[in-house]
Amino acid sequence: MAGSGTQAKRSRRGSGAVTLHDVAKLAGVAPITASRALNTPGLVSPEVLRKVGDAVTRTGYVPNLLAGGLASTRSRLVAAVVPTISGPVFLETVQSLT
């Protein structure tokens, strides 16, 4: 629709994974509210916290830390390049990082 001022929504290829939007929809809250319930539970009511918690349990939702790192400026990930983990020296180092 050129010139109409509206933009078509870009479609994404789905991974089949449960998203925060899915959790929010099931809980009957906005996605930002579901995000607050998971990240800063003190900012939402106990009822909302219960609804979001139930939705997480029912869906098996697991936050995507890579997506969260892209949305914020913190990835909370650590990268380590080691030649092998089969030897005791590097295995211990990798275990310490986890």
C-alpha positions as CSV (number, residue, x, y, z in Angstrom):
1,M,0.0,0.0,0.0
2,A,2.3,2.6,-1.2
3,G,1.6,6.1,0.1
4,S,-1.2,5.1,2.4
5,G,0.9,5.5,5.5
6,T,0.3,2.0,6.8
7,Q,3.0,-0.6,6.9
8,A,2.4,-4.3,6.4
9,K,3.5,-6.4,9.4
10,R,6.7,-8.3,8.6
11,S,6.2,-12.0,9.0
12,R,8.7,-14.1,10.8
13,R,9.5,-17.7,10.3
14,G,8.4,-19.4,13.5
15,S,10.6,-21.7,15.4
16,G,7.7,-23.5,17.1
17,A,9.0,-22.4,20.5
18,V,6.7,-20.8,23.0
19,T,7.1,-17.1,23.2
20,L,6.4,-14.5,25.8
21,H,3.5,-13.4,23.7
22,D,2.0,-16.9,23.9
23,V,2.4,-16.8,27.7
24,A,0.8,-13.3,27.9
25,K,-2.1,-14.4,25.7
26,L,-2.8,-17.5,27.8
27,A,-2.5,-15.5,31.0
28,G,-4.8,-12.8,29.7
29,V,-2.3,-10.0,30.2
30,A,-0.2,-7.7,27.9
31,P,3.3,-9.0,26.9
32,I,4.9,-6.2,28.9
33,T,3.0,-7.3,32.0
34,A,4.1,-10.9,31.5
35,S,7.7,-9.7,31.1
36,R,7.4,-7.7,34.4
37,A,5.9,-10.6,36.2
38,L,8.9,-12.8,35.2
39,N,11.7,-10.2,35.5
40,T,10.5,-7.9,38.3
41,P,7.7,-9.7,40.2
42,G,7.5,-7.0,42.9
43,L,6.0,-4.7,40.3
44,V,2.9,-6.8,39.6
45,S,0.0,-7.9,41.7
46,P,-0.1,-11.4,43.2
47,E,-3.0,-12.3,40.9
48,V,-1.1,-11.4,37.8
49,L,2.0,-13.2,39.1
50,R,-0.1,-16.3,39.6
51,K,-1.7,-16.1,36.1
52,V,1.6,-15.7,34.4
53,G,3.2,-18.5,36.5
54,D,0.4,-20.8,35.6
55,A,0.8,-19.9,31.9
56,V,4.5,-20.6,32.1
57,T,3.9,-23.9,33.7
58,R,1.2,-24.9,31.1
59,T,3.3,-23.9,28.1
60,G,6.7,-24.9,29.3
61,Y,8.0,-21.4,28.4
62,V,11.8,-21.0,28.6
63,P,13.1,-17.4,28.1
64,N,15.4,-16.9,25.1
65,L,18.5,-15.3,26.6
66,L,19.9,-14.4,23.2
67,A,16.7,-12.5,22.3
68,G,16.7,-10.8,25.7
69,G,20.4,-9.9,25.1
70,L,19.5,-8.3,21.8
71,A,16.6,-6.4,23.3
72,S,18.7,-5.0,26.1
73,T,22.4,-4.3,26.2
74,R,23.3,-7.2,28.5
75,S,23.5,-10.8,27.2
76,R,24.4,-12.5,30.5
77,L,26.4,-15.0,28.4
78,V,30.0,-16.0,28.7
79,A,31.9,-17.4,25.7
80,A,34.9,-19.7,26.0
81,V,37.1,-21.0,23.2
82,V,39.0,-24.1,24.3
83,P,40.7,-26.7,22.1
84,T,39.0,-29.6,23.7
85,I,37.0,-30.5,26.8
86,S,38.1,-34.1,26.8
87,G,41.2,-33.3,28.8
88,P,41.0,-32.6,32.5
89,V,42.6,-29.1,32.3
90,F,40.0,-27.5,30.0
91,L,37.1,-29.6,31.3
92,E,37.7,-28.1,34.8
93,T,37.8,-24.6,33.4
94,V,34.5,-25.0,31.5
95,Q,32.9,-26.5,34.5
96,S,34.0,-23.6,36.6
97,L,32.5,-21.2,34.1
98,T,29.1,-22.9,34.4
